[in-house]
Amino acid sequence: MLNRYFNATEDNIDFLYANISVKNIHFALISLDHILHHTDFQIGIYHDEHTYYFFHLQSLLTACGNISNVFYNNSKYNDMQITERCKRLRDTLGISKTEFPLIFQKEVRNTNEHFDERYEQFHGRVGDYNLIGTDTDPIMKSAIQSNAHLRTYDKENQTYHTYNRKLRPITYNLNELWMQLQKMLGRITSHPVFESAWVDSMPGEELK
């Protein structure tokens, strides 16, 4: 990890999960930075403005999903061991859904992942990948806001709008998410487990 030596064992495996969580927090914050602060981006490989914003929104949601898998994994594979591991990590690092609700808001991620199911639920009568802001034509803006559109990003209010599996609307505040990610980052990196397994050498080899 990070081209450094570490010595993780069953006794300190939490080190690995703490570090992978921090990496995904970094990934999420990078995409949030692009979404919230880089309005003067160059189109280039992004093709258009919609691709730019929704590329980073998708990356952001994926990173939050990876963080969620560390602390609240519902996998059926070895489920008892995973449940115990997740609870131990939450207790050790002081992480909970109550304190970090947006990071762990599964409904937002599920809609992005299962967009095909939402299309079917709406019987195809749904728009998608919409951007609204101060430069949006008022008539177009009203049409987007008053009709079903699966994924919409409001640049002015910095909120992401989507629907859950019951087709109830969800508003996801990206500024609040940024604050929760920063708080979680500080919580994990200040805990001794985060630095507990780094070593300067491995058996038979030394760093020069």
FIKOLZA-1660 file (N, C-alpha, C; in steps of 0.1 Angstrom, whole numbers, plus 5000, padded with zeros to 4 digits):
% residues 208
   i   px   py   pz ch aa at
   1 5008 4988 5000  A  M  N
   1 5000 5000 5000  A  M CA
   1 5009 5012 5000  A  M  C
   2 5007 5021 4990  A  L  N
   2 5014 5034 4989  A  L CA
   2 5029 5031 4987  A  L  C
   3 5033 5019 4982  A  N  N
   3 5047 5016 4980  A  N CA
   3 5056 5018 4992  A  N  C
   4 5050 5014 5004  A  R  N
   4 5057 5013 5016  A  R CA
   4 5055 4999 5022  A  R  C
   5 5064 4996 5031  A  Y  N
   5 5062 4983 5038  A  Y CA
   5 5053 4984 5050  A  Y  C
   6 5044 4974 5051  A  F  N
   6 5036 4972 5063  A  F CA
   6 5036 4958 5067  A  F  C
   7 5033 4955 5079  A  N  N
   7 5033 4942 5085  A  N CA
   7 5020 4940 5092  A  N  C
   8 5009 4936 5084  A  A  N
   8 4996 4934 5089  A  A CA
   8 4994 4920 5092  A  A  C
   9 4989 4917 5104  A  T  N
   9 4986 4903 5109  A  T CA
   9 4972 4903 5114  A  T  C
  10 4968 4891 5118  A  E  N
  10 4954 4890 5124  A  E CA
  10 4953 4899 5136  A  E  C
  11 4964 4902 5143  A  D  N
  11 4963 4910 5155  A  D CA
  11 4961 4925 5152  A  D  C
  12 4965 4929 5140  A  N  N
  12 4964 4944 5136  A  N CA
  12 4958 4946 5122  A  N  C
  13 4950 4937 5118  A  I  N
  13 4944 4938 5105  A  I CA
  13 4935 4951 5103  A  I  C
  14 4931 4956 5115  A  D  N
  14 4923 4969 5114  A  D CA
  14 4931 4980 5108  A  D  C
  15 4944 4979 5108  A  F  N
  15 4953 4988 5101  A  F CA
  15 4949 4989 5086  A  F  C
  16 4947 4978 5080  A  L  N
  16 4944 4978 5066  A  L CA
  16 4931 4985 5063  A  L  C
  17 4921 4982 5071  A  Y  N
  17 4908 4988 5069  A  Y CA
  17 4908 5003 5072  A  Y  C
  18 4915 5007 5081  A  A  N
  18 4917 5021 5084  A  A CA
  18 4923 5029 5072  A  A  C
  19 4933 5022 5067  A  N  N
  19 4940 5029 5056  A  N CA
  19 4932 5029 5043  A  N  C
  20 4925 5018 5040  A  I  N
  20 4917 5018 5028  A  I CA
  20 4905 5028 5029  A  I  C
  21 4900 5029 5041  A  S  N
  21 4890 5039 5043  A  S CA
  21 4895 5053 5040  A  S  C
  22 4907 5056 5045  A  V  N
  22 4913 5070 5043  A  V CA
  22 4915 5072 5028  A  V  C
  23 4920 5062 5021  A  K  N
  23 4922 5063 5007  A  K CA
  23 4909 5067 5000  A  K  C
  24 4898 5060 5003  A  N  N
  24 4886 5063 4997  A  N CA
  24 4880 5077 5001  A  N  C
  25 4883 5081 5013  A  I  N
  25 4879 5095 5017  A  I CA
  25 4887 5104 5008  A  I  C
  26 4899 5102 5006  A  H  N
  26 4907 5111 4997  A  H CA
  26 4901 5111 4983  A  H  C
  27 4897 5099 4978  A  F  N
  27 4891 5098 4964  A  F CA
  27 4878 5106 4964  A  F  C
  28 4870 5105 4974  A  A  N
  28 4857 5112 4975  A  A CA
  28 4859 5127 4975  A  A  C
  29 4869 5132 4983  A  L  N
  29 4872 5146 4984  A  L CA
  29 4878 5152 4971  A  L  C
  30 4885 5144 4964  A  I  N
  30 4890 5148 4951  A  I CA
  30 4878 5151 4941  A  I  C
  31 4869 5142 4941  A  S  N
  31 4858 5144 4932  A  S CA
  31 4849 5155 4937  A  S  C
  32 4847 5156 4950  A  L  N
  32 4839 5168 4955  A  L CA
  32 4846 5181 4952  A  L  C
  33 4859 5182 4952  A  D  N
  33 4866 5194 4949  A  D CA
  33 4863 5198 4934  A  D  C
  34 4863 5188 4926  A  H  N
  34 4860 5191 4911  A  H CA
  34 4846 5195 4910  A  H  C
  35 4837 5189 4917  A  I  N
  35 4823 5193 4916  A  I CA
  35 4820 5206 4921  A  I  C
  36 4825 5210 4933  A  L  N
  36 4821 5222 4940  A  L CA
  36 4829 5234 4936  A  L  C
  37 4842 5232 4931  A  H  N
  37 4850 5244 4929  A  H CA
  37 4856 5246 4916  A  H  C
  38 4855 5237 4906  A  H  N
  38 4861 5238 4893  A  H CA
  38 4851 5241 4882  A  H  C
  39 4845 5252 4882  A  T  N
  39 4835 5256 4872  A  T CA
  39 4841 5260 4859  A  T  C
  40 4854 5263 4859  A  D  N
  40 4861 5267 4847  A  D CA
  40 4869 5256 4840  A  D  C
  41 4865 5244 4842  A  F  N
  41 4872 5232 4837  A  F CA
  41 4873 5232 4821  A  F  C
  42 4882 5226 4816  A  Q  N
  42 4883 5224 4801  A  Q CA
  42 4876 5212 4797  A  Q  C
  43 4867 5213 4787  A  I  N
  43 4859 5201 4783  A  I CA
  43 4868 5189 4780  A  I  C
  44 4877 5190 4770  A  G  N
  44 4887 5180 4768  A  G CA
  44 4881 5166 4767  A  G  C
  45 4886 5157 4775  A  I  N
  45 4881 5143 4775  A  I CA
  45 4867 5141 4781  A  I  C
  46 4863 5151 4788  A  Y  N
  46 4849 5150 4794  A  Y CA
  46 4838 5151 4784  A  Y  C
  47 4841 5156 4772  A  H  N
  47 4831 5157 4761  A  H CA
  47 4821 5168 4763  A  H  C
  48 4815 5169 4775  A  D  N
  48 4806 5180 4778  A  D CA
  48 4805 5182 4793  A  D  C
  49 4798 5193 4796  A  E  N
  49 4796 5196 4810  A  E CA
  49 4789 5185 4819  A  E  C
  50 4779 5179 4813  A  H  N
  50 4772 5169 4820  A  H CA
  50 4781 5157 4823  A  H  C
  51 4789 5153 4814  A  T  N
  51 4799 5142 4816  A  T CA
  51 4808 5145 4827  A  T  C
  52 4813 5158 4827  A  Y  N
  52 4822 5162 4838  A  Y CA
  52 4816 5160 4852  A  Y  C
  53 4804 5166 4854  A  Y  N
  53 4798 5165 4867  A  Y CA
  53 4794 5151 4871  A  Y  C
  54 4788 5144 4862  A  F  N
  54 4783 5131 4866  A  F CA
  54 4794 5120 4866  A  F  C
  55 4805 5122 4860  A  F  N
  55 4817 5114 4862  A  F CA
  55 4822 5115 4876  A  F  C
  56 4823 5127 4881  A  H  N
  56 4828 5129 4895  A  H CA
  56 4817 5126 4905  A  H  C
  57 4804 5127 4902  A  L  N
  57 4794 5123 4911  A  L CA
  57 4794 5108 4912  A  L  C
  58 4796 5101 4901  A  Q  N
  58 4797 5086 4902  A  Q CA
  58 4809 5081 4909  A  Q  C
  59 4820 5088 4907  A  S  N
  59 4833 5085 4915  A  S CA
  59 4831 5087 4930  A  S  C
  60 4824 5098 4933  A  L  N
  60 4821 5101 4947  A  L CA
  60 4813 5091 4954  A  L  C
  61 4802 5087 4947  A  L  N
  61 4793 5077 4953  A  L CA
  61 4800 5063 4954  A  L  C
  62 4809 5060 4944  A  T  N
  62 4816 5047 4945  A  T CA
  62 4825 5047 4957  A  T  C
  63 4832 5058 4960  A  A  N
  63 4841 5059 4971  A  A CA
  63 4834 5058 4984  A  A  C
  64 4822 5064 4985  A  C  N
  64 4814 5063 4997  A  C CA
  64 4809 5049 4999  A  C  C
  65 4806 5042 4988  A  G  N
  65 4802 5028 4989  A  G CA
  65 4813 5019 4994  A  G  C
  66 4826 5022 4990  A  N  N
  66 4837 5015 4995  A  N CA
  66 4839 5017 5010  A  N  C
  67 4837 5030 5015  A  I  N
  67 4838 5033 5029  A  I CA
  67 4827 5025 5037  A  I  C
  68 4815 5025 5031  A  S  N
  68 4804 5018 5037  A  S CA
  68 4807 5003 5039  A  S  C
  69 4814 4997 5029  A  N  N
  69 4817 4983 5030  A  N CA
  69 4827 4980 5041  A  N  C
  70 4835 4989 5045  A  V  N
  70 4844 4987 5056  A  V CA
  70 4836 4987 5069  A  V  C
  71 4827 4996 5071  A  F  N
  71 4820 4997 5084  A  F CA
  71 4806 4991 5085  A  F  C
  72 4799 4989 5073  A  Y  N
  72 4786 4983 5074  A  Y CA
  72 4784 4974 5062  A  Y  C
  73 4792 4963 5061  A  N  N
  73 4791 4954 5050  A  N CA
  73 4780 4943 5052  A  N  C
  74 4770 4942 5043  A  N  N
  74 4759 4933 5045  A  N CA
  74 4761 4920 5036  A  N  C
  75 4774 4918 5032  A  S  N
  75 4776 4906 5023  A  S CA
  75 4773 4893 5031  A  S  C
  76 4768 4883 5023  A  K  N
  76 4765 4870 5028  A  K CA
  76 4777 4861 5029  A  K  C
  77 4788 4866 5023  A  Y  N
  77 4801 4858 5023  A  Y CA
  77 4807 4859 5037  A  Y  C
  78 4808 4848 5044  A  N  N
  78 4814 4848 5057  A  N CA
  78 4807 4859 5066  A  N  C
  79 4794 4859 5066  A  D  N
  79 4787 4871 5071  A  D CA
  79 4789 4873 5086  A  D  C
  80 4790 4863 5094  A  M  N
  80 4793 4865 5108  A  M CA
  80 4806 4872 5111  A  M  C
  81 4816 4867 5104  A  Q  N
  81 4830 4873 5106  A  Q CA
  81 4830 4887 5101  A  Q  C
  82 4823 4890 5090  A  I  N
  82 4823 4904 5084  A  I CA
  82 4815 4913 5094  A  I  C
  83 4804 4908 5099  A  T  N
  83 4796 4916 5109  A  T CA
  83 4804 4920 5121  A  T  C
  84 4811 4910 5126  A  E  N
  84 4820 4912 5138  A  E CA
  84 4831 4922 5135  A  E  C
  85 4837 4920 5123  A  R  N
  85 4848 4929 5119  A  R CA
  85 4843 4943 5118  A  R  C
  86 4832 4945 5111  A  C  N
  86 4826 4959 5109  A  C CA
  86 4823 4965 5123  A  C  C
  87 4817 4958 5132  A  K  N
  87 4813 4963 5145  A  K CA
  87 4826 4967 5153  A  K  C
  88 4836 4958 5152  A  R  N
  88 4849 4961 5159  A  R CA
  88 4855 4974 5153  A  R  C
  89 4855 4976 5140  A  L  N
  89 4861 4988 5134  A  L CA
  89 4853 5000 5138  A  L  C
  90 4840 4999 5138  A  R  N
  90 4831 5011 5142  A  R CA
  90 4834 5015 5157  A  R  C
  91 4835 5005 5165  A  D  N
  91 4838 5007 5179  A  D CA
  91 4852 5013 5182  A  D  C
  92 4861 5007 5174  A  T  N
  92 4875 5012 5176  A  T CA
  92 4877 5026 5171  A  T  C
  93 4872 5029 5160  A  L  N
  93 4874 5042 5154  A  L CA
  93 4864 5053 5157  A  L  C
  94 4853 5048 5163  A  G  N
  94 4842 5058 5167  A  G CA
  94 4835 5063 5155  A  G  C
  95 4830 5053 5147  A  I  N
  95 4823 5056 5134  A  I CA
  95 4809 5051 5135  A  I  C
  96 4799 5059 5131  A  S  N
  96 4785 5055 5132  A  S CA
  96 4777 5062 5121  A  S  C
  97 4766 5055 5117  A  K  N
  97 4757 5061 5107  A  K CA
  97 4750 5074 5112  A  K  C
  98 4748 5074 5125  A  T  N
  98 4742 5086 5131  A  T CA
  98 4751 5098 5129  A  T  C
  99 4764 5097 5131  A  E  N
  99 4773 5108 5130  A  E CA
  99 4777 5112 5116  A  E  C
 100 4776 5101 5107  A  F  N
 100 4780 5103 5093  A  F CA
 100 4770 5098 5083  A  F  C
 101 4757 5104 5084  A  P  N
 101 4746 5098 5077  A  P CA
 101 4748 5099 5062  A  P  C
 102 4753 5109 5056  A  L  N
 102 4754 5111 5042  A  L CA
 102 4765 5101 5036  A  L  C
 103 4775 5099 5043  A  I  N
 103 4785 5089 5038  A  I CA
 103 4779 5075 5036  A  I  C
 104 4771 5072 5046  A  F  N
 104 4765 5058 5046  A  F CA
 104 4751 5058 5040  A  F  C
 105 4746 5068 5033  A  Q  N
 105 4733 5068 5028  A  Q CA
 105 4732 5059 5015  A  Q  C
 106 4728 5047 5018  A  K  N
 106 4728 5037 5007  A  K CA
 106 4719 5039 4996  A  K  C
 107 4707 5045 4999  A  E  N
 107 4697 5048 4988  A  E CA
 107 4703 5056 4977  A  E  C
 108 4711 5066 4980  A  V  N
 108 4716 5074 4969  A  V CA
 108 4725 5066 4960  A  V  C
 109 4734 5058 4966  A  R  N
 109 4743 5049 4958  A  R CA
 109 4735 5039 4950  A  R  C
 110 4725 5033 4956  A  N  N
 110 4717 5022 4950  A  N CA
 110 4710 5027 4937  A  N  C
 111 4705 5040 4937  A  T  N
 111 4698 5045 4926  A  T CA
 111 4708 5047 4914  A  T  C
 112 4720 5051 4917  A  N  N
 112 4731 5052 4907  A  N CA
 112 4735 5039 4901  A  N  C
 113 4736 5029 4910  A  E  N
 113 4740 5015 4906  A  E CA
 113 4729 5008 4898  A  E  C
 114 4716 5010 4903  A  H  N
 114 4705 5002 4897  A  H CA
 114 4696 5012 4889  A  H  C
 115 4702 5020 4881  A  F  N
 115 4695 5030 4873  A  F CA
 115 4685 5023 4864  A  F  C
 116 4689 5011 4859  A  D  N
 116 4680 5003 4850  A  D CA
 116 4667 4999 4856  A  D  C
 117 4668 4996 4869  A  E  N
 117 4656 4992 4876  A  E CA
 117 4647 5004 4878  A  E  C
 118 4653 5016 4881  A  R  N
 118 4645 5028 4882  A  R CA
 118 4638 5032 4869  A  R  C
 119 4645 5030 4858  A  Y  N
 119 4639 5033 4845  A  Y CA
 119 4626 5024 4843  A  Y  C
 120 4627 5012 4847  A  E  N
 120 4616 5002 4846  A  E CA
 120 4605 5007 4855  A  E  C
 121 4608 5011 4867  A  Q  N
 121 4598 5015 4877  A  Q CA
 121 4591 5028 4872  A  Q  C
 122 4598 5036 4865  A  F  N
 122 4591 5048 4859  A  F CA
 122 4585 5046 4846  A  F  C
 123 4586 5033 4841  A  H  N
 123 4580 5029 4828  A  H CA
 123 4586 5037 4817  A  H  C
 124 4599 5041 4819  A  G  N
 124 4606 5049 4808  A  G CA
 124 4603 5064 4808  A  G  C
 125 4593 5068 4816  A  R  N
 125 4589 5082 4816  A  R CA
 125 4597 5090 4827  A  R  C
 126 4610 5091 4824  A  V  N
 126 4619 5097 4834  A  V CA
 126 4631 5103 4826  A  V  C
 127 4635 5115 4830  A  G  N
 127 4647 5121 4824  A  G CA
 127 4659 5117 4832  A  G  C
 128 4671 5121 4828  A  D  N
 128 4683 5117 4835  A  D CA
 128 4694 5126 4832  A  D  C
 129 4704 5126 4841  A  Y  N
 129 4716 5134 4839  A  Y CA
 129 4714 5149 4836  A  Y  C
 130 4707 5155 4845  A  N  N
 130 4704 5169 4843  A  N CA
 130 4712 5178 4852  A  N  C
 131 4716 5190 4846  A  L  N
 131 4722 5200 4854  A  L CA
 131 4714 5213 4854  A  L  C
 132 4712 5219 4866  A  I  N
 132 4705 5232 4866  A  I CA
 132 4714 5242 4874  A  I  C
 133 4713 5254 4871  A  G  N
 133 4720 5265 4878  A  G CA
 133 4715 5278 4874  A  G  C
 134 4723 5289 4877  A  T  N
 134 4719 5302 4874  A  T CA
 134 4718 5305 4859  A  T  C
 135 4725 5297 4851  A  D  N
 135 4725 5299 4837  A  D CA
 135 4715 5290 4829  A  D  C
 136 4707 5282 4837  A  T  N
 136 4697 5274 4830  A  T CA
 136 4685 5282 4826  A  T  C
 137 4680 5279 4814  A  D  N
 137 4668 5286 4810  A  D CA
 137 4656 5283 4820  A  D  C
 138 4649 5294 4824  A  P  N
 138 4639 5292 4835  A  P CA
 138 4628 5282 4831  A  P  C
 139 4625 5281 4818  A  I  N
 139 4614 5272 4814  A  I CA
 139 4620 5258 4816  A  I  C
 140 4632 5256 4811  A  M  N
 140 4639 5242 4812  A  M CA
 140 4640 5239 4827  A  M  C
 141 4645 5248 4835  A  K  N
 141 4647 5245 4849  A  K CA
 141 4634 5241 4856  A  K  C
 142 4623 5248 4853  A  S  N
 142 4610 5245 4858  A  S CA
 142 4605 5231 4854  A  S  C
 143 4608 5227 4841  A  A  N
 143 4604 5214 4836  A  A CA
 143 4612 5203 4843  A  A  C
 144 4624 5205 4846  A  I  N
 144 4633 5195 4853  A  I CA
 144 4628 5193 4867  A  I  C
 145 4625 5205 4874  A  Q  N
 145 4621 5204 4888  A  Q CA
 145 4607 5199 4890  A  Q  C
 146 4599 5200 4880  A  S  N
 146 4584 5196 4882  A  S CA
 146 4581 5183 4876  A  S  C
 147 4591 5176 4869  A  N  N
 147 4589 5163 4864  A  N CA
 147 4599 5153 4869  A  N  C
 148 4597 5141 4867  A  A  N
 148 4606 5130 4871  A  A CA
 148 4619 5130 4863  A  A  C
 149 4630 5133 4870  A  H  N
 149 4644 5132 4864  A  H CA
 149 4652 5124 4874  A  H  C
 150 4658 5113 4869  A  L  N
 150 4664 5103 4879  A  L CA
 150 4676 5109 4886  A  L  C
 151 4685 5116 4879  A  R  N
 151 4697 5122 4885  A  R CA
 151 4698 5136 4880  A  R  C
 152 4698 5145 4890  A  T  N
 152 4699 5160 4887  A  T CA
 152 4709 5166 4897  A  T  C
 153 4718 5174 4891  A  Y  N
 153 4727 5181 4900  A  Y CA
 153 4724 5196 4899  A  Y  C
 154 4721 5202 4911  A  D  N
 154 4719 5217 4911  A  D CA
 154 4732 5224 4915  A  D  C
 155 4738 5230 4905  A  K  N
 155 4751 5237 4907  A  K CA
 155 4750 5249 4916  A  K  C
 156 4739 5255 4916  A  E  N
 156 4737 5267 4925  A  E CA
 156 4736 5264 4939  A  E  C
 157 4728 5253 4943  A  N  N
 157 4726 5249 4957  A  N CA
 157 4736 5238 4961  A  N  C
 158 4743 5233 4951  A  Q  N
 158 4753 5222 4953  A  Q CA
 158 4746 5210 4960  A  Q  C
 159 4735 5206 4954  A  T  N
 159 4727 5194 4959  A  T CA
 159 4725 5185 4947  A  T  C
 160 4725 5172 4950  A  Y  N
 160 4722 5161 4941  A  Y CA
 160 4709 5156 4944  A  Y  C
 161 4700 5154 4933  A  H  N
 161 4686 5150 4935  A  H CA
 161 4684 5137 4928  A  H  C
 162 4678 5127 4934  A  T  N
 162 4675 5114 4928  A  T CA
 162 4663 5108 4935  A  T  C
 163 4661 5095 4933  A  Y  N
 163 4649 5088 4938  A  Y CA
 163 4654 5075 4945  A  Y  C
 164 4647 5071 4955  A  N  N
 164 4650 5058 4961  A  N CA
 164 4641 5047 4954  A  N  C
 165 4642 5035 4959  A  R  N
 165 4635 5024 4952  A  R CA
 165 4620 5025 4953  A  R  C
 166 4615 5033 4962  A  K  N
 166 4601 5035 4963  A  K CA
 166 4597 5047 4955  A  K  C
 167 4606 5053 4947  A  L  N
 167 4604 5064 4939  A  L CA
 167 4601 5077 4947  A  L  C
 168 4606 5077 4959  A  R  N
 168 4605 5089 4967  A  R CA
 168 4618 5098 4965  A  R  C
 169 4616 5111 4963  A  P  N
 169 4628 5119 4960  A  P CA
 169 4638 5120 4972  A  P  C
 170 4650 5121 4968  A  I  N
 170 4661 5123 4978  A  I CA
 170 4669 5135 4974  A  I  C
 171 4672 5144 4984  A  T  N
 171 4681 5155 4982  A  T CA
 171 4694 5153 4990  A  T  C
 172 4705 5154 4983  A  Y  N
 172 4718 5150 4989  A  Y CA
 172 4727 5162 4988  A  Y  C
 173 4730 5168 5000  A  N  N
 173 4737 5180 5001  A  N CA
 173 4752 5178 5001  A  N  C
 174 4759 5182 4991  A  L  N
 174 4773 5179 4989  A  L CA
 174 4782 5187 4998  A  L  C
 175 4778 5199 5002  A  N  N
 175 4786 5206 5012  A  N CA
 175 4786 5199 5026  A  N  C
 176 4775 5194 5030  A  E  N
 176 4774 5186 5042  A  E CA
 176 4782 5173 5041  A  E  C
 177 4781 5167 5030  A  L  N
 177 4789 5155 5028  A  L CA
 177 4804 5158 5029  A  L  C
 178 4809 5169 5024  A  W  N
 178 4823 5173 5025  A  W CA
 178 4827 5174 5039  A  W  C
 179 4818 5181 5047  A  M  N
 179 4821 5182 5062  A  M CA
 179 4822 5169 5069  A  M  C
 180 4813 5160 5065  A  Q  N
 180 4813 5147 5072  A  Q CA
 180 4826 5139 5068  A  Q  C
 181 4830 5140 5055  A  L  N
 181 4842 5133 5051  A  L CA
 181 4854 5138 5058  A  L  C
 182 4855 5152 5059  A  Q  N
 182 4866 5158 5066  A  Q CA
 182 4867 5153 5081  A  Q  C
 183 4856 5153 5087  A  K  N
 183 4855 5149 5101  A  K CA
 183 4859 5134 5103  A  K  C
 184 4854 5125 5094  A  M  N
 184 4858 5111 5094  A  M CA
 184 4873 5110 5091  A  M  C
 185 4878 5117 5082  A  L  N
 185 4893 5117 5079  A  L CA
 185 4901 5120 5091  A  L  C
 186 4898 5130 5099  A  G  N
 186 4905 5134 5111  A  G CA
 186 4903 5123 5122  A  G  C
 187 4891 5118 5123  A  R  N
 187 4889 5107 5133  A  R CA
 187 4898 5095 5131  A  R  C
 188 4899 5091 5118  A  I  N
 188 4906 5078 5115  A  I CA
 188 4921 5081 5116  A  I  C
 189 4926 5092 5110  A  T  N
 189 4940 5094 5109  A  T CA
 189 4947 5098 5122  A  T  C
 190 4938 5102 5132  A  S  N
 190 4944 5105 5145  A  S CA
 190 4944 5093 5154  A  S  C
 191 4938 5082 5150  A  H  N
 191 4938 5070 5158  A  H CA
 191 4951 5062 5157  A  H  C
 192 4956 5057 5167  A  P  N
 192 4969 5049 5166  A  P CA
 192 4969 5037 5156  A  P  C
 193 4957 5031 5154  A  V  N
 193 4956 5020 5145  A  V CA
 193 4960 5024 5131  A  V  C
 194 4958 5036 5127  A  F  N
 194 4961 5041 5114  A  F CA
 194 4976 5040 5110  A  F  C
 195 4985 5041 5120  A  E  N
 195 4999 5041 5118  A  E CA
 195 5005 5028 5124  A  E  C
 196 4997 5019 5128  A  S  N
 196 5002 5008 5136  A  S CA
 196 5011 4997 5129  A  S  C
 197 5010 4996 5116  A  A  N
 197 5017 4985 5110  A  A CA
 197 5028 4988 5100  A  A  C
 198 5031 5001 5099  A  W  N
 198 5042 5005 5089  A  W CA
 198 5055 5000 5095  A  W  C
 199 5064 4995 5087  A  V  N
 199 5077 4991 5091  A  V CA
 199 5088 4996 5081  A  V  C
 200 5100 4996 5086  A  D  N
 200 5111 5001 5077  A  D CA
 200 5118 4990 5069  A  D  C
 201 5115 4978 5072  A  S  N
 201 5121 4967 5065  A  S CA
 201 5113 4955 5066  A  S  C
 202 5115 4946 5056  A  M  N
 202 5108 4933 5056  A  M CA
 202 5119 4922 5058  A  M  C
 203 5116 4910 5062  A  P  N
 203 5126 4900 5063  A  P CA
 203 5135 4898 5051  A  P  C
 204 5148 4899 5053  A  G  N
 204 5157 4898 5042  A  G CA
 204 5159 4910 5033  A  G  C
 205 5152 4921 5036  A  E  N
 205 5154 4933 5028  A  E CA
 205 5153 4945 5037  A  E  C
 206 5161 4955 5033  A  E  N
 206 5161 4968 5040  A  E CA
 206 5159 4979 5031  A  E  C
 207 5152 4989 5035  A  L  N
 207 5150 5001 5027  A  L CA
 207 5163 5009 5027  A  L  C
 208 5168 5013 5015  A  K  N
 208 5180 5021 5013  A  K CA
 208 5177 5035 5012  A  K  C
% end
